[in-house]
């Protein structure tokens, strides 16, 4: 498809309510006056990397724009403080573009806004305490920017929020325990920051939580020993921290768990049987875990990746027709495991020198 510029004739469509442009190969400068069309309610531009432009100033409060969606464009510049005049704005997506600077104070005071996505830009600054003014917000994504500082405790005063992504920034300090007040939160992403101190000291993990990702920080101390198990938690990803102690029983009891990553920590002790039949990935590598791995783990029908590298496990893998056809098992050759017995395959067999076990080579490995 040949590329073209946005025609200025669009400025004559004074009754235009919705404008969508996507994957059309547009290039050049987007006419900023289109933002000011008097009846425009939705402006959506996506996958137009050749289209440049900026968000203009909004000089009065008569604008009707409800949705501003700019995804994967060549737009750049700052968010103007006059965004405060967009009193009807409910959705603001300015993602995968070239915006920079700090977030204007006025953004945190928009009364109707329910979703903000500023991810994958070059924004910076801190999160102010008055972020709690966003009482209607359900989704906030500030990931992959240069925000820094400590998370304000007032972040817990977002009663409607279900999705919070602050990943890949430079936030630091302890994880605020007040996040446990976000009782509607389903997805929480805090990975790739500089958080320190203990893991959340919750008596109950958020009841609606489905995804929790806090990997690649510097969290210390043990995981809480007793919490009320969240029934819908599917992803628990805490790898690449400094968590120590044993894995508490509630981790194994998560009924809907699909993805567990506790790798690159300082965990010790034994593993238990997993209660979730939905597990697809288990990564326990680079800890100091020991003991045997339950045979039932190898027989989980949905399990495709079992990563046990660099621990001190012992025991053997049961040869079983119930061994998942799609399962791959990672381990290190230097690990010492029990000698072979009939019906079992040791993790370390001279006849099986691959670093990855599959259902096929488990069955092909000869018994000693």
C-alpha positions in Angstrom: 0.0 0.0 0.0 1.4 3.4 -1.0 1.6 5.9 1.8 -0.1 9.3 1.9 -0.5 12.3 4.1 -3.6 13.1 6.2 -5.7 15.5 4.0 -6.4 18.9 5.4 -9.9 18.6 4.0 -10.7 16.7 7.2 -10.8 20.1 8.9 -14.0 20.9 7.0 -15.9 18.0 8.6 -17.1 20.1 11.5 -19.8 17.5 12.4 -17.3 14.7 12.6 -17.7 12.6 15.8 -15.3 9.7 15.3 -12.0 9.5 13.4 -10.0 6.3 13.1 -6.7 5.8 11.3 -4.7 2.6 11.4 -2.2 0.6 9.4 -2.7 2.8 6.4 0.9 3.9 5.8 0.2 7.5 6.5 3.2 9.8 6.9 4.0 13.5 7.5 2.5 15.9 10.1 -0.9 15.2 11.5 -3.0 18.4 11.4 -3.2 19.4 15.0 -6.4 21.4 14.4 -8.3 18.1 14.0 -8.1 17.8 17.8 -10.2 21.0 18.0 -13.1 19.8 15.8 -16.1 21.0 17.7 -18.1 17.7 17.8 -15.2 15.2 17.8 -15.7 12.6 20.5 -13.3 9.8 19.5 -9.9 10.1 17.9 -8.1 6.8 17.3 -4.7 6.4 15.5 -2.8 3.2 15.7 0.1 1.6 13.9 1.0 4.7 12.0 4.7 5.0 12.8 5.3 7.4 9.9 2.7 9.8 11.1 4.2 12.6 13.3 2.5 15.3 15.3 1.8 16.6 18.8 -1.1 17.1 21.2 -2.0 20.8 21.0 -3.2 23.1 23.7 -6.9 23.1 24.5 -7.8 26.7 25.1 -11.2 26.3 26.7 -13.5 23.6 28.2 -15.9 23.2 25.3 -14.3 20.1 23.9 -16.3 16.9 23.7 -13.5 14.5 23.1 -14.1 11.4 25.2 -11.5 9.0 23.8 -7.9 9.9 22.6 -6.1 6.8 21.4 -2.6 7.2 20.0 -0.8 3.8 19.8 2.5 3.1 17.9 2.8 6.5 16.2 5.5 9.0 15.5 3.8 11.6 17.7 6.1 13.3 20.2 6.3 16.3 22.6 4.7 16.7 26.0 1.3 16.4 27.4 0.0 20.0 27.7 -1.3 21.2 31.0 -4.4 22.4 29.2 -5.5 18.8 29.0 -7.5 19.9 32.1 -10.0 21.5 29.7 -10.9 18.1 28.3 -13.6 17.6 30.9 -15.3 14.8 29.0 -12.2 12.7 28.5 -12.7 9.1 29.7 -9.9 7.2 27.8 -6.4 8.5 27.2 -4.0 6.1 25.4 -0.6 7.7 24.4 1.5 4.6 24.0 4.6 3.4 22.0 5.4 6.9 20.8 8.0 9.6 21.5 6.4 11.6 24.2 8.5 12.9 27.0 8.5 15.2 30.1 6.6 15.0 33.3 2.9 14.4 33.6 0.9 17.6 34.1 -0.8 18.0 37.4 -4.0 18.6 35.6 -4.2 15.0 34.3 -4.6 13.6 37.8 -7.7 15.9 38.2 -9.7 14.9 35.2 -13.1 13.9 36.8 -14.4 11.4 34.3 -11.3 9.5 33.2 -11.4 5.8 33.6 -8.4 4.5 31.6 -4.9 6.0 31.2 -2.1 4.3 29.2 1.1 6.3 28.8 3.3 3.2 28.4 6.5 2.9 26.2 7.4 6.6 26.0 10.0 8.8 27.7 7.9 10.3 30.5 9.6 11.0 33.8 8.9 12.4 37.2 7.3 11.0 40.3 3.8 9.8 41.1 2.1 12.6 43.2 0.0 11.8 46.3 -3.0 13.4 44.6 -3.1 10.4 42.1 -5.9 9.4 44.4 -8.1 12.1 42.7 -8.6 9.6 39.9 -11.6 8.0 41.7 -13.2 6.6 38.5 -10.1 5.1 37.0 -10.1 1.3 36.3 -6.9 1.0 34.3 -3.5 2.8 34.7 -0.5 1.8 32.6 2.7 3.8 33.1 5.1 1.0 32.1 8.3 1.4 30.2 9.1 5.0 31.0 11.5 6.8 33.3 9.3 7.5 36.4 11.1 7.3 39.7 10.7 7.8 43.4 8.6 6.0 46.0 5.0 4.9 45.4 2.7 7.2 47.4 0.5 5.4 49.9 -2.4 7.2 48.4 -2.3 4.9 45.5 -4.5 2.7 47.6 -7.3 5.2 47.2 -8.2 4.1 43.7 -11.4 2.1 44.5 -12.3 1.1 41.0 -9.0 0.1 39.6 -8.6 -3.4 38.2 -5.4 -3.0 36.1 -2.2 -1.3 37.4 1.1 -1.5 35.4 4.1 0.4 36.7 6.7 -2.0 35.3 10.1 -1.1 33.8 10.6 2.3 35.5 12.9 3.4 38.3 10.6 3.2 41.2 12.2 2.4 44.6 11.5 1.8 48.2 9.2 -0.7 49.8 6.1 -2.1 48.2 3.3 -0.2 50.0 1.2 -2.6 52.0 -1.7 -0.2 51.4 -2.1 -1.7 47.9 -4.0 -4.5 49.7 -6.9 -2.0 49.9 -7.4 -2.2 46.1 -10.0 -4.9 46.5 -11.0 -4.8 42.8 -7.4 -5.1 41.5 -7.0 -8.1 39.0 -3.6 -7.4 37.4 -0.6 -5.9 39.1 2.7 -5.4 37.3 5.7 -4.0 39.2 8.6 -5.8 37.5 11.9 -4.3 36.4 12.1 -1.5 39.1 14.3 -0.9 42.1 11.9 -2.0 44.9 13.5 -3.2 48.1 12.4 -4.5 51.4 9.9 -7.3 52.1 7.4 -8.9 49.8 3.9 -7.6 50.5 3.0 -8.3 54.2 -0.6 -9.2 53.4 -2.8 -11.4 55.5 -4.8 -11.9 52.4 -3.7 -11.4 48.8 -6.1 -9.2 46.9 -9.3 -11.3 46.5 -9.8 -10.5 42.8 -6.1 -10.8 41.8 -5.4 -12.8 38.7 -1.9 -11.7 37.7 0.9 -10.6 40.1 4.4 -9.8 38.6 7.1 -8.3 40.8 10.1 -9.9 39.2 13.5 -8.3 38.8 13.6 -6.1 41.8 15.5 -6.4 45.1 12.8 -7.7 47.4 14.1 -9.5 50.5 12.9 -11.7 53.3 10.5 -14.6 53.2 7.2 -14.9 51.5 4.3 -14.5 54.0 3.6 -17.8 55.7 -0.1 -17.6 55.8 -2.5 -15.8 53.5 -6.0 -16.4 52.3 -5.6 -18.0 48.9 -6.9 -15.8 46.1 -9.1 -18.2 44.1 -8.4 -16.7 40.7 -4.7 -16.1 40.8 -3.2 -17.5 37.6 0.2 -15.8 37.3 2.5 -15.5 40.3 5.9 -14.2 39.1 8.5 -13.2 41.7 11.7 -14.3 40.0 15.0 -12.4 40.2 14.7 -11.0 43.7 16.4 -11.8 47.0 13.5 -13.8 48.6 14.7 -16.3 51.1 13.2 -19.0 53.4 10.9 -21.8 52.3 8.1 -21.8 49.8 4.9 -21.4 51.9 2.1 -24.0 51.4 -0.4 -21.5 50.0 1.7 -21.2 46.8 1.1 -24.9 46.1 -2.6 -24.5 47.0 -3.5 -21.9 44.5 -6.4 -23.5 42.6 -6.2 -21.7 39.3 -2.4 -21.2 39.0 -1.0 -21.4 35.4 2.4 -19.7 35.6 4.7 -19.8 38.6 8.2 -18.2 38.6 10.2 -18.2 41.8 13.6 -18.4 40.0 16.8 -16.6 40.9 16.0 -16.2 44.6 17.4 -17.7 47.8 14.7 -20.2 48.6 15.4 -23.4 50.5 13.5 -26.4 51.6 11.2 -28.9 49.9 8.4 -28.5 47.4 4.9 -29.9 47.9 2.2 -31.2 45.5 0.6 -28.6 43.3 -3.2 -28.4 43.6 -3.8 -26.6 40.3 -4.4 -28.8 37.2 -4.0 -25.7 35.0 -0.3 -25.2 35.5 1.6 -24.7 32.3 5.0 -23.2 33.5 6.8 -23.8 36.7 10.2 -22.2 37.1 12.0 -22.9 40.4 15.6 -22.6 39.0 18.6 -21.0 40.7 17.5 -21.4 44.3 18.7 -23.9 46.9 15.7 -26.2 47.0 16.1 -29.8 47.9 14.3 -33.1 48.5 12.2 -34.8 45.9 9.8 -33.4 43.3 6.4 -35.0 43.6 5.6 -37.5 40.7 2.3 -35.8 40.4 4.1 -32.6 39.2 5.5 -34.4 36.2 2.0 -35.7 35.3 0.2 -32.4 35.2 -1.5 -32.6 31.9 -1.2 -28.8 31.0 2.4 -28.5 32.1 4.8 -27.7 29.2 7.9 -26.2 31.1 9.3 -27.5 34.3 12.5 -25.6 35.1 14.5 -27.0 38.0 18.0 -26.0 37.1 20.6 -25.2 39.8 19.0 -26.6 42.9 19.8 -29.6 45.1 16.8 -31.8 44.2 17.1 -35.6 44.8 15.0 -38.5 43.8 13.8 -39.7 40.4 11.2 -39.1 37.7 8.6 -41.8 37.5 8.3 -43.5 34.1 4.6 -43.2 33.5 2.2 -43.1 30.6 0.8 -40.1 32.3 4.0 -38.1 31.7 2.7 -35.1 29.7 3.6 -35.4 26.0 4.4 -31.6 25.8 6.5 -31.4 28.9 10.1 -30.3 28.8 12.2 -30.5 32.0 15.3 -28.4 32.5 18.1 -29.4 35.0 21.9 -29.2 35.3 24.1 -32.2 34.8 26.1 -31.6 37.9 23.1 -32.2 40.1 23.3 -35.4 42.1 20.1 -37.5 42.2 19.1 -40.9 43.3 20.2 -44.1 41.5 17.9 -45.7 38.9 15.3 -48.2 40.0 12.9 -50.1 37.9 10.2 -47.8 36.6 12.1 -44.6 37.4 14.4 -42.4 35.5 16.9 -40.4 37.6 17.3 -36.7 36.7 21.0 -37.4 36.1 21.7 -40.5 33.9 24.9 -41.1 32.0 22.8 -42.5 29.2 20.7 -39.3 29.0 23.0 -36.4 28.5 20.6 -33.8 27.2 19.9 -30.8 29.4 16.2 -30.9 28.5 14.1 -33.9 29.2 11.0 -34.5 27.1 8.4 -37.3 27.2 10.2 -38.8 24.2 13.7 -39.0 25.6 12.5 -40.0 29.0 11.1 -43.1 27.5 14.1 -43.7 25.3 16.7 -43.4 28.1 17.8 -46.9 28.9 17.6 -48.2 32.4 20.8 -49.2 34.2 
